[in-house]
């Protein structure tokens, strides 16, 4: 969480993968999702009240106070993955793939209506044949960082301009934005 007090993670300790949370300082883990599907890629909302997660090509939202889970996208026309919240909490960015396709594109689900449903799906990056995944918003909400074919890219939402951030032999995954605007990511090198 932004305040550093909790960690949200995925574990299969109860059978299939589900979302859990626990204090960052240690302690007991509490299960957050209880659906029959594989629940992965948790993303805490900016207000700390909901967690978006992926479940079998769909995006679900769980209310942390009540435990209620709502299916946010249905995974029929497109398969969604790796949701991330816009800093204002009014939209999500996801990696979306057409059924039968191997490459994903970046989509904005905006705006959320009062019940939390997406009223629009806007393609942000659609590059035929290139796999684009793991999007995250920058802290100001003006750009999205994502993975394209093992490298990190930055998309300026207003202009649509995309710029490559990494290259070389490193294969990048799981970009995360720190509150101060720095970028954190995992990488590995084949050599």
N, C-alpha and C positions, 0 to 999 in steps of 0.2 A: 504494500500500500504506500501511497505517497508520504505518509507520516512515519513509515518505517516500523510500524507496530505489528503488522500482520503479514503473513505470507500466504498466498493462494497457490495451490499446486494440484497436480493430477496424480492419483495413486490407484493401483488396482488391488489394494489390500482387502477390499470387500467383494472381490470378484472382478467384474469389468471395470475399466477406468472411470473414475468419478472425480469431481472437484472437491477439494478439502481446503480448510484454512487452519492456521495455527499461529500463536504468538511468535513474532520474530525472535524473541529471546529464548524460545524453547517452550516445551510443554506439550499438552495433548492436542492432537489433530481432531478437528470437527468436520464431519462429512457435510457438504453443502448441497450436492445433487444426489438424487435417488432415482433417476430414470433408468430404464432397461438398456438404453443406448450407451455407446462409448462416449463419454463426456470428456472433452479435451480443450485445450487453449483457453483457459479462463482469463477474463479481462474485467477488472473491477471498474465500475462507473466512477466518474470524478467525484460524485457526492458520497461514494462509499456505500450506497444502499442496494445496488444490484450488481450481479456478475453476468456478463455475456459469456457464452461458451459454445463450442461446436459439438454437435451430436449427429453423426451420420449424414453429413451434408446439409444439415440444418443449423440455424443459430437459435439457441435458447437463452432466455433471461431468467434468472432466479432472484427473487426478492429476498434479501438476507434476513429481514425481520420476520417475515411470515413463512419463508421456505417455498412459497408458490413458484412454480416454473411455468413459463409461457413459451410456446414455440413462436419464434420471431420471424424466421424464414422457413419455408416448408421443404426445400430440397427437391422440388419436382422439376421445374424448368431449369434451375441452376443449382449446383452444389456449392454451398458456402463454407468457408473455413477461416480460422484465425481472426476473429473479430477484434477490433480495437476501437475505443471510444474517442470521439472528438472531445477536446478539453471542456466544451460547454455542456457535455452530456446529452446533446440533442441529436446526435447522429453516430453511426458506426461505419467504419470502413472494413471491408472484408475481401478476401481472395475468393473469386467465383469461377467455377468451371462448368461448362455445358456438359450434360451427361454424354458419355462416350468420347469426350475430348481429354487429352492428356495435359494441356496447358491451361493455366488459370490466368485471369485478369483481375485488376483491382477495381472494386465497385464501392460507391458511397451510398449508404442507406440513409436517406435524409428527406424531410425531417421526420423525427419521431412524433407521433400524435400523442395526446394526453394519456392514452392507454399503453404507450410504448411501442406501437406498431409502426413500421416504416411505411411512409406514404409515397416514397419514390425511390427508384434505383437508378443511379447515375454512373455510367462507366467513366472511371478516371483514367485508366490505362488499359488499352486493348491492343496488344501487339501479337498479331497472328504468329503462332508457332513458338513464342517465347513464354516460358512459365514465370508468372509474377505472383509472389506469395508474401505472406507475413507482413502486411502493412501496419504501420503505426503512425499516428499523428505527431507532428512536432508540438512542443508545449504551447505555441501561439495558435495552433489550429490552421495555419496558413499553408502547410505542406505535409506531405506523406512520405515517409521513408519505407522502402519495400525491397524485397529480394527479387532480382531477375537473373536467372541462370547463374547463380552462385556469387553475384555481386550485389552491393547495396546501391540503390538509386534514390534520388530525391525528386519528388514531383511537386512543383509549385501549383497549387490548386487554381488560383486566379488566372494564370497565364497558360497552364497546361504544359509548361516547360519541364522536361525531365533531364536530369543530369546524373551521370555516373559518379559515385563517391569512392568506390574501391575497384581494384583490378589486380592483376598478377596471378600468382599461384594459389592464393588463399581462397577458400570457399566459405562465404559468409552465411550466417543463419541468425535468426531471432534478434533482429534489431530492437532496441528499446531506447526510448528517450529519457534522459535524466531531467529532473525539474529545471536544472540550470541551462538546458539546451544542448548538453553534450550527448553524444551518441555512444551507446554501448552495444556490442554485438559479439556473437561467438564466431570463431573462425577455426579452420583447420587447413593444413597444408599437406599436399600429397607427397611432396619430396621427403 
